[in-house]
């Protein structure tokens, strides 16, 4: 089986080609879509299968199936990183797409692609390979704290603002104080007791006494109060401490 492969990520094309070169499959990766298109138009007999990157072109303005029909090249086409899967597996999805878009051509038994599709799916969804493929990265879970607030651009910018780094640079904060500040910021959604902070130190394999921790908290709060550009504070109430970000 002759298979033409194109990806906007050149390395991906080659890896797919290597993975599918088995049992008589002859895979040819292309570096540009122009080279691929030119060869297809001039060949007397096209490949048995085209495997393309979904980002090869804008699907709103170009339809590959219509184009191949216009140039009389009834070549089955699938997109290895199709983001809109319509079946429970990619194999089933690819076969359903072919059955949907190829009916105007002479009937074909698409089961001939089963082994190739299975191998391709195995590669595409693998934990080792999928993180490097465009359109396949799963979204990060939305933080609970974000769900409680309005989805505004300013809010998202504030969440991404690493204010403690600039604070550290302005005040030449020593490592022990910056570590404590980072600890409080990471746990900003709850008030921390002295005992809980000591536990967090221990979890990070750091040793500090209760007396030393209280001294560091006092020093840190003093530096924060003296910094006129600071946009956060360490709020203390009934022996518990909490990092609070605020706006001017």
Residue pairs with C-beta under 8 A, 6 or more apart in sequence:
1 24
1 25
1 26
1 48
1 49
1 112
1 116
2 26
2 28
2 47
2 48
2 49
3 17
3 20
3 25
3 26
3 27
3 28
3 47
3 48
3 49
3 50
3 51
3 116
4 28
4 30
4 36
4 39
4 40
4 47
4 49
4 50
4 51
5 13
5 16
5 17
5 20
5 27
5 28
5 29
5 30
5 50
5 51
5 52
6 13
6 29
6 30
6 32
6 33
6 36
6 50
6 51
6 52
6 53
6 56
7 13
7 16
7 29
7 52
7 53
7 80
8 53
8 55
8 56
8 134
9 53
9 132
9 133
9 134
10 29
10 31
11 132
12 53
12 132
12 133
13 29
13 30
13 31
14 29
15 123
15 129
16 27
16 29
16 51
16 80
16 120
16 123
17 27
17 28
17 29
18 27
19 119
19 120
19 123
20 27
20 51
20 116
20 119
20 120
21 27
22 119
23 115
25 116
28 47
30 36
30 39
33 56
33 57
40 46
40 47
40 68
40 71
40 73
40 75
41 71
41 73
46 73
46 75
47 75
48 75
48 76
49 75
49 76
49 77
49 78
49 113
49 116
50 64
50 75
50 76
50 77
50 78
51 77
51 78
51 79
51 80
51 120
52 64
52 77
52 78
52 79
52 80
53 79
53 80
53 81
53 134
54 79
54 80
54 81
54 82
54 83
54 134
54 135
55 81
55 134
55 135
57 64
64 77
65 77
65 101
65 102
68 74
68 75
68 77
69 104
74 102
74 105
74 106
76 98
76 102
76 108
76 110
76 113
77 101
78 94
78 97
78 98
78 117
80 120
80 124
80 133
81 124
81 133
81 134
81 135
81 136
82 90
82 93
82 94
82 97
82 135
83 135
83 136
85 93
86 93
86 96
86 97
87 93
87 96
89 121
90 117
90 120
90 121
90 124
90 125
91 114
91 117
91 118
91 121
94 113
94 117
95 110
95 113
95 117
98 110
98 113
99 110
102 108
123 129
124 130
124 133
124 136
130 136
130 137
131 137
143 159
144 189
145 189
146 155
146 156
146 159
149 155
158 245
158 247
163 230
163 231
163 232
163 245
164 178
164 181
164 182
164 185
164 232
166 229
167 173
167 181
167 224
167 227
167 229
167 230
167 232
168 178
168 181
170 227
170 229
171 223
171 227
173 181
173 223
176 216
177 216
177 219
177 220
177 223
179 206
180 197
180 213
180 216
180 217
180 220
181 220
181 243
183 197
183 200
183 201
184 192
184 197
184 234
184 241
184 242
184 243
185 232
185 243
187 200
187 243
188 242
188 243
188 244
188 245
190 242
191 235
191 237
191 240
191 241
191 242
192 200
192 240
192 241
192 242
193 239
193 240
193 241
194 210
194 213
194 214
194 239
197 213
197 241
198 208
198 210
198 213
201 207
201 208
201 213
208 216
217 234
217 236
217 241
220 234
221 233
221 234
221 236
224 230
224 232
224 233
224 234
231 245
231 246
231 247
231 248
232 243
232 244
232 245
232 246
233 243
233 244
233 246
234 241
234 242
234 243
234 244
235 241
235 242
235 243
235 244
